[in-house]
Amino acid sequence: MKFQAIITPVLATGLLLGLASCGGNKDAGKKQADTGPARVRVVPVAVKEQQRSVESVGNLFPFDEAIISSEVDGLLESVGADLGDMVAEGSVLAKISDEEQRYMVAQQEAQLRQSLERLGLKSETDRVQDIRETPDVRRARADLSEAEQRYKRTRELVDQGIGPQSDLDTAQARFQSLQAGYDVTLNQTRNLIQEVERFKASLELQRMRLRDTTVRAPYAAFVKDRLATPGQFVRANSPLFTLVKIDPVRLRIEVPERMAPWVKLGQRVEVTVEAFQDRRFDGKIWRISPTVDQSKRTFVVEALIQNPNRELKPGSYARAKIVTDRVESIRLIPSRALNYVLGTNKAYVVTADGTVQVRDVKLGDRFAQEVEIIEGVELGERVAVGGLNRLEEGAKVSIATGDSKQQAGQEDDD
């Protein structure tokens, strides 16, 4: 009997707890049923007139870059510039030993003087005006004239019966020989004139090689690299320096082919670089590629950017914005109305009866708080903002009224 008295209160307590639990479940179910569909805030798809711009990224290049090489063989005696130096046009970059070249020039000048003297010329600039007035031709013509006169006199004496026939034969043979010699002298003189021109060309070439022992800058630029050391023996075409011209600099970017009608020569380009994030550099388009890369479906555009203070360095990464004259009506939705799921951007359209339709959307340009929709939603439709992770295809929702920041913040948190 005592055992029963102890058990009865325990059972009673269990029964009471069980009844309370059953009552609590009924209340929770009732409360959940009372909440109804999820409440979301919606915004309509907007249309806006927007001036188009093209944004892309690329690299900066020098306006000009050249590898300066040796034109002759020789010992590098000295260098006149090094990494980072600015060199003026025509300034001396390096000096190569010119001893051998000077000897070659002297030899060529001696050969030319010898030929000029045979033609009766005094300087390199003189020219033969009449080949018959050259020394060799004048001498040959004088000998021929004397032989002709002797032949005529001898023939007159023979005709008169005074002179022997053998004298006439000798005079005639000499006259004919000197006549042939005169023609040979003319041809030799013509060849000598051509030889003089060849000697002049060879001499000018040798003088150019002598000048090439002094290496000069072809234009004003900066030294990007020095590739030779004094005391080194260099061969022809050996690289000595790399020069770059960096005012202006070139920016090369790639633009999608669909934007080809938007981009034109002379358009303004706004450029930013990581080193000067708070600044914008202005440039202009000066080159447009005539072809499209078939693998990327893009084409190359080059812009020139003035760089008087040499702040922009070739090789740097840069962002560019091309301001075009194209104005279009575009569809916009808030950036908060997009949800990136499994590699696609999705928008949640709420129909008039409160049904959710999940749409894959294709995006265009992005703005501060809005994004352009190219495909996926139409003008007049409404999209949900906030709490997108709770929505699914075919779900029923109720549209929240009001536009309080507190409500929007709560929906975002959900």
Secondary structure, DSSP 8 states (H G I E B T S, - for coil): -HHHHHHHHHHHHHHHHHHHHHHHHHHHHHHHHHH-SEEEEEEE-EEEEEEEEEEEEEEEEEEEEEEEE-SS-EEEEEE---TT-EE-TT-EEEEE--HHHHHHHHHHHHHHHHHHHHHT--STT---S-GGGSHHHHHHHHHHHHHHHHHHHHHHHHHTT-S-HHHHHHHHHHHHHHHHHHHHHHHHHHHHHHHHHHHHHHHHHHHHHHHTTEEE-SSSEEEEEE---TT-EE-TT-EEEEEEEEEEEEEEEEEEGGGGGG--TT-EEEEEETTEEEEEEEEEEEEE-SS-BTTTTEEEEEEEE--TT--S-TT-EEEEEEEEEEEEEEEEEEGGGEEEETTEEEEEEE-TTSBEEEEE-EEEEE-SSEEEEEES--TT-EEEES-GGG--TT-BEEE-----HHHHHHHHH-
